[in-house]
Amino acid sequence: MKPFFTAVALAVMLPVVAIAGDTAQVGKPAPAFTLKDETGKEHSLAQYKGKVVVLEWTNPDCPFVKRHYTAGTMQKTLAGFDAKKVVWLAVDSTASNAAEKSATWKKEKGFTYAVLQDASGTVGKAYAAKTTPHMYVIDEQGVVRYAGAIDDDPRGNKKEGITNHVKGAVDALLSGKPVPAATTEPYGCSVKYKS
């Protein structure tokens, strides 16, 4: 009887292990994807090989995202990078999101990068994105080098001394140095996946 229960337990556990192995992990190749942006243009991770890619999970209705966009956190961070070497893509895995909503929000906030439409949540789940914002930095070879929060100011009450983890990761990669903190705890609203 004992070997039977062990076999059943292993059979039940195997799919979980397989799924976990397919999600984004620091030091491993980033899960491939192709998504359309708010204008209908397709973007695939493969097309950006040779550049550092920043993925930002977002939801314009989330108070944390609103705070960062009002403060210009994402826009200022991107502005500090060489556009020839770094690509920034927002990904909206909110089940109720629509391309028109993303386009309106993008126009209101005045940023230029694409808002990828992932209402099915497939890509968000492949990356194990938990919060908005949840940030990933992928190196020129397509390997995840950072996953976590945009910065170390979850409540937005620091006046100075804020560590921008994404800036630190990108700067390190561009200068051939190790990423200072490969993972941090993301904060924000939970990603509103399709149930």
N, C-alpha and C positions, 0 to 999 in steps of 0.2 A: 504493500500500500504506500509506503513512504516514497519510493522512486516515482510512483504515479503522481503524487502531490507535488513533488519537486519539478517534474516535467510540466505539469499544469501551471505551476507558479512561474517557471521560466517562459513558457509560451505566452502567458499574460504580460510578463515584463518586457519581452522582446520588442513589441511594437513601440513601447515607450522609449526604449533605448534608441531605436531606429529614428524616431521623430527627433529626439534630443540631438542626435548626431547630425541631423540635417539643418539645425538652426545655427545662426551666426555665432561664432565664437572667436574671441581675440586669438590671433596667431594662426587662424585657419582661413582658407579661401572664403570670401563672402558669397552667400547664396546668389546665384544668377537671377536676374529678373528683367522683364520688359514691361513697362507700364506707359500709358498715355498721360500726358500732362493736361492742364486745364484748357488747352487749345486743340487737343486731339493729336498732338505730335508724340510719336513714340520715343522713349528713352530706354536703352538697355544698359546695364552695368558694363557689359563687354565693350561698348563703344567708347567708354572713358578710360580704358586700360592705358597706362602710361601717365595718368594724372592721379592726384590725390582726390578722393571723392568723400564729401561730407554728406551724410544722410541725416535729415532732421525729421523725426516723426512729429506731426503737427495736427492741430485742430483749432481753427479760429474761434471756436466758442469756449475754449478752455481758458480760465482766468490766468493760468501760468503763461500760456502762449500769448495772451493779450498783453500781459505785463512786459514780456520780453520784446514784443513788437512795438509797444509804445515807447519803451526805453531804447529801441534800436539795437538790442543785443545781437541778434542774428545778422542784421544788415551791416553793423560796424565790424563784426568779426570777419565776415566775408570780404569787406572792403580792405582789410589789412593783408589779404592774400594776393598772390600773383594769379590773375585770371587765366593765364596760359598754363598754369600748373595745378590749379585747384578748381574743382567743380562742386557746387552746392546744390543739392536737390532736396526739396521738402517732400514728404510722403504723407498723404492723408488717408489713413485706414479707417476713418469713421464710417460706420455703416450707412449713415444718412447723408453722407457728403455727395455733392454733385459738382461737375466741372464748372458750371456757371457760378456757383457759390465761391469756389476757389478763385475764379477769375476776378470776381467783384472784390474779394478780400485782398488779392494781390494788388489790384489797382488802388484800393483805399490805403494800403500800407506802403505802396511805392517801392516794392522790391522787384528784382528782375529774374530771379531764378525760378525754375519750373516747380509747379505743385503737382506731383504725381498722384494719380487717382487710383486708390486701392480699396474701394468700398467693399470688395469681397473679403479683404483682410488677409489674403493669401501671402503677400509679401511681408506684411507686418508680423504675421505669425512665423514666417521663415526666419525673420530676424529676432523673434522673441521680443518685439517692441512692447514695452509695458506702459509707458507714460507719454504724455505730450507736454513738453518735448522729451524725446529720447534720442540721443545722438550716437552716430557711428562714424568713425573715420577709417577709410579703406585706403591702403597704400597703392602705389603705382602698379604693383603686380597683382592687385585684386585681393589682398589679404587684409582682414579686419585687424586694425591696430589699436582702436579705442572704442569702447562702448560705455555709455553712461550719461551723466548730466552735462548740460552746457557749461555750468560753473558750480562754485561751492556756496552759492547764495540762494538756497531754496525759498526762503521767506521774502527775499527782495529787500532786506532791511540793512544790508551792509553799505556803508557810504564809501569805503575804500578797502584796498587789500583783497579784492575779489580775484579768485583764480579762475580763469576761463580755460577749462579743460580741453575744449576743442581747439582753441588757438594754440595751446601748449603742444597738443598732439600733432597738429599740422606743421607747426614751426619745426618740431623735432624731426619729422619725416623729411621735410624739405632740406634740412641741414645734415641729414644722414646720422642723426643721433637717436638713441632709444626714446620712446614715448615716456614722459615722466610718470604718468599714472595711466595704465592700460585700461583699467576699469574703475568706475565710480558708481555709486547708487543713483539711478535716475530719479528725478522728482517731477511732479506735475499731476495732471488728471490722468486717470486710467484711459487707455486707448479704447474707444467705444466700438469694439468689434461687432460684426454681424453675429447674432446668436443662433 
